[in-house]
Amino acid sequence: MKIAIPVKDESLEIFPKTGKTPYFAIFNDSTFSHLIKNLVGNHEHEDEESTSIDHVEFHRKQVETLGDIDAALVVLIGKHIKKAFEEKDIQVIEFPQSNFKNAKELLQVYLNSKK
């Protein structure tokens, strides 16, 4: 199973806002594989209710750069990027009240919950 987790940098510190994360850490099962730089440079929210085609398309491109992943483990996720994940049949698992600091720790808790 390939899993993406939004992170700050190579320290794998979890970044809380999925759409604005600097990187996504990619894991193959429980093994860290690599980082993918997020396309946050031109990302602007017009307003909270914006359904701009350009905005939604931006999030589709973000998700596309992650390649063939099965799931994303996130703390906070906006409705547009969540929709982009769901359109690609990528499961979004939310941990909104989590105190996790590191992606490996979050991943291990998720994998243990599936046993």
mmCIF file of the C-alpha atoms, coordinates in Angstrom:
data_MODEL
# 
_entry.id   MODEL 
# 
loop_
_atom_site.group_PDB 
_atom_site.id 
_atom_site.type_symbol 
_atom_site.label_atom_id 
_atom_site.label_alt_id 
_atom_site.label_comp_id 
_atom_site.label_asym_id 
_atom_site.label_entity_id 
_atom_site.label_seq_id 
_atom_site.pdbx_PDB_ins_code 
_atom_site.Cartn_x 
_atom_site.Cartn_y 
_atom_site.Cartn_z 
_atom_site.occupancy 
_atom_site.B_iso_or_equiv 
_atom_site.pdbx_formal_charge 
_atom_site.auth_seq_id 
_atom_site.auth_comp_id 
_atom_site.auth_asym_id 
_atom_site.auth_atom_id 
_atom_site.pdbx_PDB_model_num 
ATOM 1   C CA . MET A 1 1   ? 0.000   0.000  0.000   1.00 0.00 ? 1   MET A CA 1 
ATOM 2   C CA . LYS A 1 2   ? 1.375   3.412  -1.008  1.00 0.00 ? 2   LYS A CA 1 
ATOM 3   C CA . ILE A 1 3   ? 0.517   6.221  1.398   1.00 0.00 ? 3   ILE A CA 1 
ATOM 4   C CA . ALA A 1 4   ? 1.109   9.995  1.231   1.00 0.00 ? 4   ALA A CA 1 
ATOM 5   C CA . ILE A 1 5   ? 1.430   12.180 4.323   1.00 0.00 ? 5   ILE A CA 1 
ATOM 6   C CA . PRO A 1 6   ? 1.835   15.986 4.224   1.00 0.00 ? 6   PRO A CA 1 
ATOM 7   C CA . VAL A 1 7   ? 5.149   16.961 5.846   1.00 0.00 ? 7   VAL A CA 1 
ATOM 8   C CA . LYS A 1 8   ? 7.272   20.057 6.471   1.00 0.00 ? 8   LYS A CA 1 
ATOM 9   C CA . ASP A 1 9   ? 10.565  18.653 5.156   1.00 0.00 ? 9   ASP A CA 1 
ATOM 10  C CA . GLU A 1 10  ? 12.925  15.665 5.321   1.00 0.00 ? 10  GLU A CA 1 
ATOM 11  C CA . SER A 1 11  ? 12.485  15.574 9.109   1.00 0.00 ? 11  SER A CA 1 
ATOM 12  C CA . LEU A 1 12  ? 9.027   14.119 8.269   1.00 0.00 ? 12  LEU A CA 1 
ATOM 13  C CA . GLU A 1 13  ? 7.377   16.527 10.707  1.00 0.00 ? 13  GLU A CA 1 
ATOM 14  C CA . ILE A 1 14  ? 3.663   16.500 9.905   1.00 0.00 ? 14  ILE A CA 1 
ATOM 15  C CA . PHE A 1 15  ? 2.362   19.626 8.183   1.00 0.00 ? 15  PHE A CA 1 
ATOM 16  C CA . PRO A 1 16  ? -1.234  20.221 9.278   1.00 0.00 ? 16  PRO A CA 1 
ATOM 17  C CA . LYS A 1 17  ? -2.713  21.797 6.124   1.00 0.00 ? 17  LYS A CA 1 
ATOM 18  C CA . THR A 1 18  ? -2.726  19.275 3.292   1.00 0.00 ? 18  THR A CA 1 
ATOM 19  C CA . GLY A 1 19  ? -3.161  21.659 0.359   1.00 0.00 ? 19  GLY A CA 1 
ATOM 20  C CA . LYS A 1 20  ? -0.409  24.000 1.555   1.00 0.00 ? 20  LYS A CA 1 
ATOM 21  C CA . THR A 1 21  ? 2.123   21.407 2.679   1.00 0.00 ? 21  THR A CA 1 
ATOM 22  C CA . PRO A 1 22  ? 5.659   21.924 1.345   1.00 0.00 ? 22  PRO A CA 1 
ATOM 23  C CA . TYR A 1 23  ? 6.122   18.176 0.737   1.00 0.00 ? 23  TYR A CA 1 
ATOM 24  C CA . PHE A 1 24  ? 4.341   14.855 0.752   1.00 0.00 ? 24  PHE A CA 1 
ATOM 25  C CA . ALA A 1 25  ? 6.180   11.900 2.278   1.00 0.00 ? 25  ALA A CA 1 
ATOM 26  C CA . ILE A 1 26  ? 5.506   8.726  0.315   1.00 0.00 ? 26  ILE A CA 1 
ATOM 27  C CA . PHE A 1 27  ? 5.545   5.392  2.116   1.00 0.00 ? 27  PHE A CA 1 
ATOM 28  C CA . ASN A 1 28  ? 5.412   1.868  0.708   1.00 0.00 ? 28  ASN A CA 1 
ATOM 29  C CA . ASP A 1 29  ? 3.589   0.057  3.495   1.00 0.00 ? 29  ASP A CA 1 
ATOM 30  C CA . SER A 1 30  ? 5.585   1.045  6.587   1.00 0.00 ? 30  SER A CA 1 
ATOM 31  C CA . THR A 1 31  ? 8.789   2.008  4.742   1.00 0.00 ? 31  THR A CA 1 
ATOM 32  C CA . PHE A 1 32  ? 9.574   5.620  3.845   1.00 0.00 ? 32  PHE A CA 1 
ATOM 33  C CA . SER A 1 33  ? 10.232  5.886  0.109   1.00 0.00 ? 33  SER A CA 1 
ATOM 34  C CA . HIS A 1 34  ? 10.734  9.531  -0.865  1.00 0.00 ? 34  HIS A CA 1 
ATOM 35  C CA . LEU A 1 35  ? 9.502   13.130 -0.675  1.00 0.00 ? 35  LEU A CA 1 
ATOM 36  C CA . ILE A 1 36  ? 7.485   14.867 -3.374  1.00 0.00 ? 36  ILE A CA 1 
ATOM 37  C CA . LYS A 1 37  ? 7.573   18.670 -3.470  1.00 0.00 ? 37  LYS A CA 1 
ATOM 38  C CA . ASN A 1 38  ? 4.075   20.117 -3.394  1.00 0.00 ? 38  ASN A CA 1 
ATOM 39  C CA . LEU A 1 39  ? 2.880   22.630 -5.995  1.00 0.00 ? 39  LEU A CA 1 
ATOM 40  C CA . VAL A 1 40  ? 2.036   25.371 -3.488  1.00 0.00 ? 40  VAL A CA 1 
ATOM 41  C CA . GLY A 1 41  ? 3.681   28.319 -5.277  1.00 0.00 ? 41  GLY A CA 1 
ATOM 42  C CA . ASN A 1 42  ? 0.637   29.532 -7.204  1.00 0.00 ? 42  ASN A CA 1 
ATOM 43  C CA . HIS A 1 43  ? -2.004  28.381 -4.757  1.00 0.00 ? 43  HIS A CA 1 
ATOM 44  C CA . GLU A 1 44  ? -4.433  31.077 -3.691  1.00 0.00 ? 44  GLU A CA 1 
ATOM 45  C CA . HIS A 1 45  ? -7.872  30.792 -2.146  1.00 0.00 ? 45  HIS A CA 1 
ATOM 46  C CA . GLU A 1 46  ? -10.351 33.320 -3.503  1.00 0.00 ? 46  GLU A CA 1 
ATOM 47  C CA . ASP A 1 47  ? -12.606 32.691 -0.509  1.00 0.00 ? 47  ASP A CA 1 
ATOM 48  C CA . GLU A 1 48  ? -13.798 29.742 1.553   1.00 0.00 ? 48  GLU A CA 1 
ATOM 49  C CA . GLU A 1 49  ? -16.778 29.055 -0.711  1.00 0.00 ? 49  GLU A CA 1 
ATOM 50  C CA . SER A 1 50  ? -14.873 29.400 -3.962  1.00 0.00 ? 50  SER A CA 1 
ATOM 51  C CA . THR A 1 51  ? -15.619 26.718 -6.513  1.00 0.00 ? 51  THR A CA 1 
ATOM 52  C CA . SER A 1 52  ? -13.419 28.236 -9.188  1.00 0.00 ? 52  SER A CA 1 
ATOM 53  C CA . ILE A 1 53  ? -12.556 25.741 -11.932 1.00 0.00 ? 53  ILE A CA 1 
ATOM 54  C CA . ASP A 1 54  ? -8.948  26.953 -11.790 1.00 0.00 ? 54  ASP A CA 1 
ATOM 55  C CA . HIS A 1 55  ? -8.782  26.337 -8.048  1.00 0.00 ? 55  HIS A CA 1 
ATOM 56  C CA . VAL A 1 56  ? -10.197 22.828 -8.293  1.00 0.00 ? 56  VAL A CA 1 
ATOM 57  C CA . GLU A 1 57  ? -7.913  22.067 -11.240 1.00 0.00 ? 57  GLU A CA 1 
ATOM 58  C CA . PHE A 1 58  ? -4.907  23.236 -9.199  1.00 0.00 ? 58  PHE A CA 1 
ATOM 59  C CA . HIS A 1 59  ? -5.711  20.638 -6.537  1.00 0.00 ? 59  HIS A CA 1 
ATOM 60  C CA . ARG A 1 60  ? -6.149  17.945 -9.185  1.00 0.00 ? 60  ARG A CA 1 
ATOM 61  C CA . LYS A 1 61  ? -2.620  18.731 -10.389 1.00 0.00 ? 61  LYS A CA 1 
ATOM 62  C CA . GLN A 1 62  ? -1.327  18.524 -6.806  1.00 0.00 ? 62  GLN A CA 1 
ATOM 63  C CA . VAL A 1 63  ? -2.808  15.069 -6.402  1.00 0.00 ? 63  VAL A CA 1 
ATOM 64  C CA . GLU A 1 64  ? -1.583  13.978 -9.847  1.00 0.00 ? 64  GLU A CA 1 
ATOM 65  C CA . THR A 1 65  ? 2.045   14.692 -8.854  1.00 0.00 ? 65  THR A CA 1 
ATOM 66  C CA . LEU A 1 66  ? 1.762   12.085 -6.089  1.00 0.00 ? 66  LEU A CA 1 
ATOM 67  C CA . GLY A 1 67  ? 1.561   9.290  -8.622  1.00 0.00 ? 67  GLY A CA 1 
ATOM 68  C CA . ASP A 1 68  ? -0.119  6.000  -7.910  1.00 0.00 ? 68  ASP A CA 1 
ATOM 69  C CA . ILE A 1 69  ? -0.940  6.186  -4.195  1.00 0.00 ? 69  ILE A CA 1 
ATOM 70  C CA . ASP A 1 70  ? -3.678  4.332  -2.329  1.00 0.00 ? 70  ASP A CA 1 
ATOM 71  C CA . ALA A 1 71  ? -4.294  6.637  0.629   1.00 0.00 ? 71  ALA A CA 1 
ATOM 72  C CA . ALA A 1 72  ? -3.465  9.975  2.228   1.00 0.00 ? 72  ALA A CA 1 
ATOM 73  C CA . LEU A 1 73  ? -3.193  10.400 5.988   1.00 0.00 ? 73  LEU A CA 1 
ATOM 74  C CA . VAL A 1 74  ? -3.971  14.011 6.922   1.00 0.00 ? 74  VAL A CA 1 
ATOM 75  C CA . VAL A 1 75  ? -4.661  16.303 9.865   1.00 0.00 ? 75  VAL A CA 1 
ATOM 76  C CA . LEU A 1 76  ? -6.600  19.044 8.047   1.00 0.00 ? 76  LEU A CA 1 
ATOM 77  C CA . ILE A 1 77  ? -7.877  18.921 4.485   1.00 0.00 ? 77  ILE A CA 1 
ATOM 78  C CA . GLY A 1 78  ? -9.846  21.411 2.426   1.00 0.00 ? 78  GLY A CA 1 
ATOM 79  C CA . LYS A 1 79  ? -12.873 20.387 0.440   1.00 0.00 ? 79  LYS A CA 1 
ATOM 80  C CA . HIS A 1 80  ? -11.275 21.009 -2.971  1.00 0.00 ? 80  HIS A CA 1 
ATOM 81  C CA . ILE A 1 81  ? -8.161  18.905 -2.465  1.00 0.00 ? 81  ILE A CA 1 
ATOM 82  C CA . LYS A 1 82  ? -10.232 16.236 -0.726  1.00 0.00 ? 82  LYS A CA 1 
ATOM 83  C CA . LYS A 1 83  ? -12.445 16.101 -3.805  1.00 0.00 ? 83  LYS A CA 1 
ATOM 84  C CA . ALA A 1 84  ? -9.332  15.779 -6.001  1.00 0.00 ? 84  ALA A CA 1 
ATOM 85  C CA . PHE A 1 85  ? -8.141  12.784 -3.948  1.00 0.00 ? 85  PHE A CA 1 
ATOM 86  C CA . GLU A 1 86  ? -11.575 11.163 -4.085  1.00 0.00 ? 86  GLU A CA 1 
ATOM 87  C CA . GLU A 1 87  ? -11.804 11.649 -7.868  1.00 0.00 ? 87  GLU A CA 1 
ATOM 88  C CA . LYS A 1 88  ? -8.682  9.500  -8.180  1.00 0.00 ? 88  LYS A CA 1 
ATOM 89  C CA . ASP A 1 89  ? -10.119 6.887  -5.776  1.00 0.00 ? 89  ASP A CA 1 
ATOM 90  C CA . ILE A 1 90  ? -7.495  7.735  -3.167  1.00 0.00 ? 90  ILE A CA 1 
ATOM 91  C CA . GLN A 1 91  ? -8.731  7.094  0.343   1.00 0.00 ? 91  GLN A CA 1 
ATOM 92  C CA . VAL A 1 92  ? -8.397  10.113 2.666   1.00 0.00 ? 92  VAL A CA 1 
ATOM 93  C CA . ILE A 1 93  ? -7.956  9.192  6.329   1.00 0.00 ? 93  ILE A CA 1 
ATOM 94  C CA . GLU A 1 94  ? -8.323  12.184 8.619   1.00 0.00 ? 94  GLU A CA 1 
ATOM 95  C CA . PHE A 1 95  ? -6.770  12.584 12.068  1.00 0.00 ? 95  PHE A CA 1 
ATOM 96  C CA . PRO A 1 96  ? -8.199  16.032 12.959  1.00 0.00 ? 96  PRO A CA 1 
ATOM 97  C CA . GLN A 1 97  ? -7.550  15.913 16.704  1.00 0.00 ? 97  GLN A CA 1 
ATOM 98  C CA . SER A 1 98  ? -4.184  14.189 16.523  1.00 0.00 ? 98  SER A CA 1 
ATOM 99  C CA . ASN A 1 99  ? -1.094  15.107 18.493  1.00 0.00 ? 99  ASN A CA 1 
ATOM 100 C CA . PHE A 1 100 ? 1.217   13.308 16.105  1.00 0.00 ? 100 PHE A CA 1 
ATOM 101 C CA . LYS A 1 101 ? 4.402   15.191 15.255  1.00 0.00 ? 101 LYS A CA 1 
ATOM 102 C CA . ASN A 1 102 ? 6.085   12.761 12.862  1.00 0.00 ? 102 ASN A CA 1 
ATOM 103 C CA . ALA A 1 103 ? 4.732   11.021 9.771   1.00 0.00 ? 103 ALA A CA 1 
ATOM 104 C CA . LYS A 1 104 ? 6.265   7.667  10.734  1.00 0.00 ? 104 LYS A CA 1 
ATOM 105 C CA . GLU A 1 105 ? 4.424   7.739  14.074  1.00 0.00 ? 105 GLU A CA 1 
ATOM 106 C CA . LEU A 1 106 ? 1.104   8.585  12.408  1.00 0.00 ? 106 LEU A CA 1 
ATOM 107 C CA . LEU A 1 107 ? 1.618   5.883  9.799   1.00 0.00 ? 107 LEU A CA 1 
ATOM 108 C CA . GLN A 1 108 ? 2.371   3.248  12.432  1.00 0.00 ? 108 GLN A CA 1 
ATOM 109 C CA . VAL A 1 109 ? -0.798  4.068  14.366  1.00 0.00 ? 109 VAL A CA 1 
ATOM 110 C CA . TYR A 1 110 ? -2.810  3.832  11.139  1.00 0.00 ? 110 TYR A CA 1 
ATOM 111 C CA . LEU A 1 111 ? -1.258  0.504  10.137  1.00 0.00 ? 111 LEU A CA 1 
ATOM 112 C CA . ASN A 1 112 ? -1.784  -0.924 13.641  1.00 0.00 ? 112 ASN A CA 1 
ATOM 113 C CA . SER A 1 113 ? -5.455  0.072  13.505  1.00 0.00 ? 113 SER A CA 1 
ATOM 114 C CA . LYS A 1 114 ? -5.895  -2.017 10.357  1.00 0.00 ? 114 LYS A CA 1 
ATOM 115 C CA . LYS A 1 115 ? -4.685  -5.228 12.029  1.00 0.00 ? 115 LYS A CA 1 
# 
